[in-house]
Amino acid sequence: MVFLMVVVGGATRLTNSGLSITEWDPVLGAIPPMHAADWDILFQKYQQSSQYKLQNVGMSLTEFQFIFWWEWAHRLLGRLIGVVFLVPFLYFAIMRKLELRLLPRLIALFVLGGLQGALGWYMVASGLVNRVDVSQYRLAAHLTLASVLFAAIIWTISSLNWRHRIPRNFDALTALVLFLLIILQIAAGGFVAGLDAGQGYNTWPLMEGKYIPDGLNLMQPVWRNLFENALTVQFDHRILAYTIFLIAVLHAVKTFSFTSMVLAYLIFVQAGLGIMTLLMHVPLGFALAHQATAMLVLAAAVWNLHKKTIDQALVSQDIA
């Protein structure tokens, strides 16, 4: 469900649907419009937004309904995830069917999910006044937190029947570095999406006819280029991709393990999807495939880290 949430969130962003619902109502907001009068009220509220006034003046009700349903589905899925998690959790906790060591982790997952919902509204709020889209900072934070939640769920699953040690040897440390770099790359992808950086510089491997294009540090102070200069943001996304791919291949060659090879293969596929998405000027299908595969890459990175940090001594002790 979290995987689907990320994909639907990507579609919501790519269809510019995220600002179609201008209020946050955690309970009654789950009820969709039932009558023409309901649609009129919602459309009138959207017409007061900056996005409508600056970008979508003259939009028809049918066009509004298209973007509304994407955002409504995204929010509804978030609510359903909360229910699907909380109801069984309370049941198993009350019936004392949960190991005590799992309780803090599960509570943390629920808190992360709640924070993600709050951060989602905080992101939407940034685009309702004097903007036609949301803040790239808040978008990247929203996507990154979703990825952390996704990874934490997978790690919790892997911890049900196994115990892990702190990464100490080279292979385990490399697996950890790959996981952290992939999280960083997803965050960088959030900035690419937030700035629509993929709509420009649609050549590969060159940018503006060069491997290192001019204009990477036009903004002052220099750090702003990392987050606000579309050229720099896309360039950094590319460099991170090359770095991750190289480390993943070397890691797979050295460890020669199934999980490391799956991870390297998925990273290769993801890089190819990224290049195709760029060259084709970000078509919806390719862009969603790129975002979905990013989650598969993250899942593979967590799986690989899990395999590299299993504490065989503790496992043997548990079996005994």
VOGUVEX-315503 format. One line per field, with one value per residue (C-alpha): residue number from 1; x, y, z. Coordinates in steps of 0.2 Angstrom, whole numbers. Example, Ala and Ser with C-alpha at 12.3 -4.5 7.8 and 13.67 -1.06 7.14 Angstrom:
<nodes>
n <- [1  2]
px <- [62  68]
py <- [-22  -5]
pz <- [39  36]
</nodes>
This chain:
<nodes>
n <- [1  2  3  4  5  6  7  8  9  10  11  12  13  14  15  16  17  18  19  20  21  22  23  24  25  26  27  28  29  30  31  32  33  34  35  36  37  38  39  40  41  42  43  44  45  46  47  48  49  50  51  52  53  54  55  56  57  58  59  60  61  62  63  64  65  66  67  68  69  70  71  72  73  74  75  76  77  78  79  80  81  82  83  84  85  86  87  88  89  90  91  92  93  94  95  96  97  98  99  100  101  102  103  104  105  106  107  108  109  110  111  112  113  114  115  116  117  118  119  120  121  122  123  124  125  126  127  128  129  130  131  132  133  134  135  136  137  138  139  140  141  142  143  144  145  146  147  148  149  150  151  152  153  154  155  156  157  158  159  160  161  162  163  164  165  166  167  168  169  170  171  172  173  174  175  176  177  178  179  180  181  182  183  184  185  186  187  188  189  190  191  192  193  194  195  196  197  198  199  200  201  202  203  204  205  206  207  208  209  210  211  212  213  214  215  216  217  218  219  220  221  222  223  224  225  226  227  228  229  230  231  232  233  234  235  236  237  238  239  240  241  242  243  244  245  246  247  248  249  250  251  252  253  254  255  256  257  258  259  260  261  262  263  264  265  266  267  268  269  270  271  272  273  274  275  276  277  278  279  280  281  282  283  284  285  286  287  288  289  290  291  292  293  294  295  296  297  298  299  300  301  302  303  304  305  306  307  308  309  310  311  312  313  314  315  316  317  318  319  320]
px <- [0  14  22  6  5  21  16  -1  8  20  5  -3  12  15  -3  -2  -17  -10  -17  -35  -41  -38  -43  -38  -52  -45  -62  -76  -63  -64  -82  -81  -93  -110  -120  -118  -119  -104  -94  -98  -92  -76  -73  -76  -63  -50  -54  -48  -31  -15  -13  -30  -28  -11  -11  -28  -40  -54  -53  -69  -77  -73  -55  -55  -64  -49  -36  -48  -49  -30  -28  -43  -37  -20  -27  -40  -26  -16  -31  -33  -15  -18  -33  -25  -11  -19  -34  -23  -10  -22  -30  -13  -7  -23  -23  -4  1  16  33  39  54  42  31  43  46  28  23  37  30  13  21  30  14  5  20  19  1  5  20  9  -3  11  18  1  -1  15  7  -9  -3  7  13  7  15  22  39  52  59  43  40  57  54  37  45  60  49  38  54  60  44  44  61  57  42  53  66  54  47  65  67  53  63  81  92  105  122  129  138  156  164  167  153  140  147  145  128  124  132  122  106  110  115  99  89  99  96  77  78  87  74  61  70  71  52  49  58  52  71  68  59  75  92  85  101  112  126  130  121  121  134  146  149  151  139  141  130  131  135  125  115  122  125  132  122  106  111  110  91  85  95  87  103  113  99  98  117  118  105  115  131  123  116  133  141  127  128  147  147  133  142  158  148  140  157  165  151  144  128  111  104  119  116  98  101  114  102  88  99  104  86  82  96  89  72  79  88  73  61  73  76  57  53  45  30  18  21  40  40  29  39  55  47  40  57  65  55  60  78  76  67  82  94  86  85  103  108  97  107  123  120  111  120  123  129  112  103  112  108  90  89  98]
py <- [0  12  7  11  27  33  29  38  53  53  53  67  78  74  79  95  88  91  108  103  101  117  111  97  87  71  63  71  74  55  57  61  74  67  80  94  107  98  100  118  122  112  120  138  135  129  145  155  147  154  140  143  161  161  145  137  152  146  127  118  108  92  96  101  84  75  83  82  63  60  71  63  45  50  56  42  29  38  36  18  14  22  11  -5  -2  4  -9  -25  -16  -12  -30  -39  -27  -29  -48  -48  -56  -44  -47  -32  -29  -25  -12  3  -1  -2  13  22  16  23  40  41  38  52  64  59  64  81  84  81  95  106  103  107  123  130  130  138  156  165  149  138  123  117  120  109  108  101  90  82  80  72  59  56  53  41  31  30  24  11  5  4  -7  -19  -19  -22  -37  -44  -42  -53  -69  -63  -52  -40  -34  -17  -16  -19  -28  -20  -29  -24  -6  -5  -11  2  16  10  11  29  34  28  38  53  50  49  65  73  66  75  91  87  84  100  111  102  100  85  96  104  98  83  76  62  60  78  93  109  100  97  84  98  112  130  138  126  140  155  158  166  160  144  132  138  130  113  115  129  129  117  114  110  99  88  87  81  68  61  61  52  39  36  34  23  12  10  6  -7  -16  -17  -23  -36  -42  -43  -51  -61  -63  -65  -49  -38  -44  -41  -23  -19  -26  -15  0  -3  -4  12  22  17  22  39  42  37  48  63  60  59  75  66  57  51  32  33  45  34  19  28  32  15  7  19  10  -7  -2  4  -12  -22  -11  -15  -33  -33  -24  -36  -51  -43  -39  -55  -60  -79  -81  -75  -85  -101  -97  -94  -111  -120]
pz <- [0  4  -13  -22  -12  -18  -36  -35  -27  -42  -53  -43  -45  -64  -68  -57  -46  -29  -26  -32  -14  -5  13  24  33  39  42  31  17  14  7  -11  -19  -22  -31  -43  -29  -20  -36  -37  -20  -22  -39  -32  -18  -31  -41  -26  -27  -35  -47  -54  -56  -63  -73  -75  -78  -88  -83  -85  -72  -81  -81  -63  -59  -67  -56  -41  -42  -42  -26  -18  -21  -15  2  3  1  15  27  22  26  43  46  39  51  67  68  68  79  92  91  93  106  117  114  119  103  100  106  117  106  91  100  99  81  77  86  77  61  65  71  54  45  54  51  33  32  41  30  15  20  24  7  -1  9  2  -16  -11  -10  -23  -32  -45  -38  -21  -13  -20  -2  5  -10  -8  11  8  -4  7  22  12  6  24  30  16  20  39  35  25  39  52  42  40  59  63  62  61  72  65  70  67  50  53  39  22  13  26  27  8  8  21  10  -5  6  12  -6  -13  0  -5  -23  -20  -11  -26  -37  -27  -30  -49  -49  -38  -50  -66  -69  -81  -93  -98  -103  -112  -119  -112  -108  -112  -104  -114  -125  -111  -98  -85  -91  -87  -75  -61  -48  -54  -38  -23  -10  -18  -8  -16  -32  -25  -22  -33  -49  -61  -70  -55  -47  -63  -64  -46  -49  -64  -54  -39  -51  -59  -41  -35  -51  -50  -31  -34  -48  -38  -23  -33  -40  -23  -14  -28  -18  -25  -16  -22  -40  -40  -33  -46  -60  -53  -52  -71  -76  -65  -74  -91  -86  -80  -96  -107  -96  -99  -117  -120  -110  -95  -102  -88  -90  -90  -76  -65  -70  -65  -48  -45  -49  -37  -23  -30  -29  -11  -6  -14  -5  12  8  3  19  29  22  25  43  49  66  63  81  88  75  80  98  95  85  99]
</nodes>
